Structure formats: structure tokens, C-alpha cells
Amino acid sequence: MGAAQLKSDLQKIIERIDNEQLLQTVYDFLKQREDSKEGEFWKSLTDEQKKEIYLWYEESENDENLIAWENLKKKY
């Protein structure tokens, strides 16, 4: 999937969200990434936080650990 398709899909998802708090969280996340230098966020994490991220990534490889998109949308 290219950048143009990602932008289009992201815009569609955002248009469907009515939860202002969720929109603010997404905005803050994206804005922080836009303003920071590449790798800056990763460098700011402790070794323990990095280990947790690696563990979460490993766990995400198992489909049983994933939450269906429809269930996530219902929750938020």
C-alpha cells in the first residue's frame, strides 16, 4: 500500500470518528511525530519500555492476540 492510499484510508477512518477525545489523541500523536526528529522517540524510551514494545510486537504476530477492528470501533 502506497503513501497516497494510506492517506486516503486514514482520512476515511478519521471522518467516521465522532469521539473528540480519540480525535485529540490521534492528533497529538501525529503532531508529536511530525515535530520530532527520526529516532528521537525511540531514544527517549528506557530499556524496559523497549523490551515491552518488542514483546508486544512478538505477541501481535499471533492472530489470537489481536482484537478485531469491528470490536475496537465499538469500544471507542
C-alpha positions, -999 to +999 in steps of 0.1 A: +000+000+000+015+033-010+015+066+008-014+080-012-036+050-003-026+052+033-035+089+035-068+082+018-077+053+042-066+073+072-087+103+062-118+080+058-113+065+092-109+099+108-140+112+091-160+084+108-148+091+143-171+113+164-152+109+197-135+142+203-111+127+229-100+100+205-095+125+177-074+147+200-053+117+210-047+108+173-039+144+165-015+148+194+003+115+184+007+125+148+017+161+156+044+149+180+058+126+154+057+153+128+076+177+150+102+152+162+134+140+145+136+105+132+146+081+160+141+107+187+111+089+203+128+055+204+159+070+220+137+086+247+125+051+259+140+032+287+154-003+281+124-017+299+100+002+277+118-010+246+116-046+258+079-043+263+074-030+228+094-059+214+073-083+234+040-066+222+053-069+186+061-106+191+026-112+206+010-093+177+023-120+153-002-144+169-036-138+154-052-150+187-038-119+205-053-094+181-086-075+185-110-074+156-113-039+140-151-041+145-147-047+182-122-019+186-146+005+168-174-005+191-153+002+221-143+037+210 
